[in-house]
Structure formats: structure tokens, C-alpha cells
Amino acid sequence: MQFVFDNLYEQSKQGSVFKNLYNVITSRENILLAYRNIKANRGSRTRGSDNKTIMDIKAEDSDKVVEIIRNKLQDYKPKPIRRVNIPKPNGELRPLGIPYIDDRIIQQAFLQVLEPICEARFHNDSYGFRPNRSTHHAIGKCYNYVNVVKQYYVVDVDIEGFFDNVNHGKLLKQIWTLGIRDKKVLSIISKILKTPIEEKGGLSYPTKGTPQSGILSQLLANINLNEFDWWISKQWLDFPATQRKSGKGYGSLSEKEYKNSSNKLNALRNHTKMKPCFIVRYADDFKIFTDSYPNAKKLMKATEKWLKERLDLKISKDKSKIVNLKNNYSDFLGIKFKAKLKIENGKTRYVIKSNMQDKQMERIIREIDKKIREVADDDTPKSMYKLNSLIMGVHNYYDIATNINGNFNDIEHRLYRKIKHQWLKRRECATRKGKFSATYIKHYGDYKQRKQFFVKGIALYPISGVGFKRPTIFNKRISNYTVEGRKLVHDGLISINNSTLKHIMENPIINMSVEYNDNRISLYCAQGGKCAITGLPLKVGNMDCHHKTPKFMKGTDQYNNLIYVIKDIHLLIHSNKGSTQKRIINQYSINDEQLEKINKLRLLVGNYNITKEKAYTVN
């Protein structure tokens, strides 16, 4: 299917329209890929409203799965979602509903085909819920607009209940505008939007909003706000050259010179009356940067009017505001930042100064304190792994704050006495001396902690052991739908998946050694979160830590004897069944170099070398 997705992406880039997508979506290959993707997701074992999981479909053969999905789509009627409200970190409630498992597969099949078309037309400064993009990229672009572009005013806009208020009719028109013009596909999307919701009072039928927890919801939300991204951008960055007025230095620029980023910005600044504005958006959370308070006021008013008239969305006037970054902080994705005056070599300039948001610091203190108490009550390796996982996780997320070390020094200072009381006085479960693991040395080896604690031989990760890491700006060439883009992904330019790392740390393999469980963590990081053979991302539910020399052949749990691979590759290392070998080699397009690596691993476990030809003939 990769060739098909690449072709859709390229055609969409060229402005094509698509009137026959239904056949692509319902193709055998796409449905089975959707099934595999759902199965690989750890949420696949969460029971839907029908009390079924992916395991209930797993028993069916491939042809039966395809038949079930195709038959359901003939006259598609999504089954009701049972909605429950779960608490958010800020104390508010978030509605959550898990669709039926076959409805999840259908939404995944649609996502796989629609995403490359939409990705080709989405604005570059939209970062939420898009492949290969992260909160760090969004924060990095904010820093760039302050440090480099020198925009010191921010329009902070809060949309009231965005996900609950998306206008269905407008959204379907936006999908049409993106070139998705298969009427059967649009009809099914409309039905997905109107999926019945089962609550205590009975069934309700949504007339607006995107389905909570639906696989398609995030893509549909980005489609809805993509028009706004481009509207803001066209006020400045994408102002068409054909509308330029002649002026000294401006009219004389060639088309090529004008399109050059630095020439264009200078031309717009110096020879037009246009107001600079730059958007950075993560889902429904966005900021508009500009250079003066009057411009910011105009942008705020224009934004409120545009969102109301074009998208039927209201902004919260209590939460929306204009921030002068020279005087005040602006909050974004857990970070607060401002522009600080800096004197360097006799020159003055404003640079980013950033910290964790105050409420995030308080939340993290509460969470670490809770884990400290859990270790005291249950001093097992698993409870200690969970505490260390939390510490490393918040380090990895917030290390893009320039004052991150100061923030975590404050956190450590407030928690030290609690650790000492819980672990040394109340339970006496900790010691002051011990051996540092490979993972500790890899991540915190340079950090000299004066107040070290060990529980069950596991060192507590230093709470203040983190420094500022400059966030990178997203490379526009990175894409899942071009050969060059995938190479950039596989070359490790994308950071490891922190949620997967968190899962590994918090879920040690029972009855395996502390050394093995610690080396799993180090190995995942060292491999960049990718399968050592295929280079595909390692995902929860589709990753195995393989002993090169098996334990029964006196293999050890040492780091050098372990390797992370996806499950099918692990099966290929051990299997001597020709049909299994053939399926895996074909499915992953295993090349000669990869097969050579697999054969080296097969020999170590006592199996014979396989060739592509042999795999096709052995039963």
C-alpha cells in the first residue's frame, strides 16, 4: 500500500481531486493493514461498547475480516458509543467513548487513505496529531519567532469547546475543498460524525462536534482548522507575489528573489502596509505572533470575526488575551515563555526565557510525591521503575524550557525531605549506596547527586538531573509519503516515542532480572525506538527484546546479548516453517542485507540459514 499512499500524496500536492477513493479504502490490502495497525496499538485490547477487543477478530481468517468490513460499509451504520467522563489533570472532565472494534477498523482504513491527501495540503505550522511532529516542534517554532523574527506580541486565542462545536456541514465542505470528492466516502464520514452516543438518559445523535476518542477525530479537527492556518498565513507569509505593489526595492525583486524567505520578509516589512503575523498551532491551541500592540488588537478582532463567520466557532473572551512578551509570560503546551533583554559584546537583544508553567510544576510535585509513597508501601522493583519512568518522562518533555534545571532544582528541594522521611524513617526501604545501572549511567552518568537513594538495588533517578535541550524546528522534507521523507525518519531525525519508553519502564517483564529489564530501556533508546532489522518504529504490542544467545544455551541478560525487533521479525528468527518465512519476507520486503542479519541471529539460536527461494519452497 505504500506506493498507493505515496501516489495519493504526490497527486494531492499537485492539486488533484479524488473521486474513486472508496475502492482504495475497501481494498483487501488496506483493510488488512488497518487491522494490523489496530492490533499493534495497545488500545486494541480495550473493550468497546460491544465488550469486544481485537482478540475477538483475531480468530477470523483474513478473507473473513475483509468480508465483514466490506459488508458493513455497504449500508454503513456506526454502532452507538457508550460515553463516560474521565477526569483531566486540571480537574475538569473529558468525555471518552470507545467505538466498536469493527468501527475502529473502518475508521483506521479511512485514515490511512485520507491522511496522505490531507498531509499534502496541511499548513506547515500545524503540529498537533500529525505524523512525525511533536509539541517540541511547536515550542521550537515559537522560540524562532521571538529570537530570530523578533515578534514580541502574542495573540492567545482560546476556542470555546472546539471539539464539541465543529460544524458538520462546514467540515464536509472543507473535505471536498481538499480534493476528497468521492460522494460515498463523504457520506460515510458524515455518518461517522453522527455516531449515536449512549448515555444514562438514552441515545443522542450529535449535530456538531467530532467523535470523542474516534480514530478519525484528530484528522477531522485538523481539516477544520487548516483553513484558518492558511488564512492567517496569507495575511503575511503567503501573500501572493501577483498582488504586490510597485515600490522602491520591492517591485524590482524578481519572482525568485521574492520567494526567498529572507528577501520576502524584508520586502513585506519595508515596502507594504501589511501587518506581520505568524501562526503556530497544536490542535485547538494556537498562538499568533506579531510586532506591535495595535497589530495584535486588529488580529484578535479579525480572528474572532473570522472563526465565527467561517467556522461557526466562538472564542472565550475570558481566556483569550494579548501578551507583550517583553513584560509577561505566554503559556503554551505546559511551557511559559517571554522575551528577556540580553547584553552580549556590547549589543542588546531580546531572547527567549522559558520555564515550566506553575500549575505543571505543582502537578508534577504531586505525582512524584504519590509515587514516592507507593515505593514506601510496596518496595518492589516495579514500583521503583514507575517512579523513575515518571522522572525521566517529565525530564524529556520539559527539557526545552531554558530554566529547566532551576525548575527541577526547586522540585527536588521540595521533595527531598519527603523521600527521606518515607524511605529512611518510616519504612527503612532505601539505602544510600549501590551500583548504578547502564540506563542510569547513559542518561545521568555525568550528574553527581549528593543525596542518592537505592531501593531493591535500583537507583533513584536524580530529580534535578536535567538541562536545557534546544528544540529543533521541524524539517518540512520529513514525510511518511516520500522516499526522501521516510529516509529522514529512519535516519533518526525523529526522537524516540516517549509514551513507548514510559510503557517499557513501567512494565518490567515479570520473573526476569533487574539487569534484563534495565537493559531493555537502554536498548530501546540506543536503537532510536526502531526495529534493529526493518527500521520500523517499535510499538507497544509489536516489539520483542530477543536474546541473541538463548538463556537455555547459557545466554545472559547483558546488554550486548539483547536486540529489539518487531514481533514478526522475532518470529522469523525462530521459525522453520516455510509458509511463515515466506509471509514475513514478502510482507516487509526483506532485502538481502536484512536477511543476512536475520540469518546471523538464526544461527545463534540453532536454526539454519534461509534464503528467499528456500522460504518459498519449504513447508
Buried (B, 14 or more C-beta within 10 A) or exposed (E): BEEBBBBBBBBBBEEBBBEEBBEBBBBBEBBBBBBBBBBBBEBBEEEBBBEEBBEBBEEEEEEEBBBBBEEBBEEEEBBBBBBEEEEEEEEEEBBEBBBBBBBBBBBBBBBBBBBBBBBBBBBEBBBBEBBBBBBBBBBBBBBBBBBEBEBBBBBBBBBBEBBEBBBBEBBBEBBBBBBBBBEBBBEBBBEBBBBBBBBEEEEEEBEBBBBBBBBBBBBBBBBBBBBBBBBBBEBBBEBEBEEBEEEEEBEEBEEEEBEEEEBBBBBBEEBBEEBBBBBBBBBBBBBBBBBBEEBBBBBBEBBBEBBEEBBEBBBEEEEBBBBBBEEEBBBBBBBBBBBBEEEEEEEEEBEBBBBBBEEBBEBBBEBBBEBBBBBBEEBBBBBBBBBBBBBBBBBBBBBBBBBBBBBBBBBBEBBBEBBBEBBBEEBEBBBEEBEBBBBBEBBBEEEEBEEBBBBBBBBBBBBBBBEBBEBBEBBEEBBBBBEEBBEBBBEEBBBBBBEBBBBBBBBBEEEEEBBBBBBBBBBBBBBBBBBBBBBBBBBBBBBBBBBBBBEEEEBBBEBEBBBBBBBBBBBBBBBEEBEBBBBBBEEBEBEEEBBEBBBEBBEBBEBEEBEBEEBEEBE
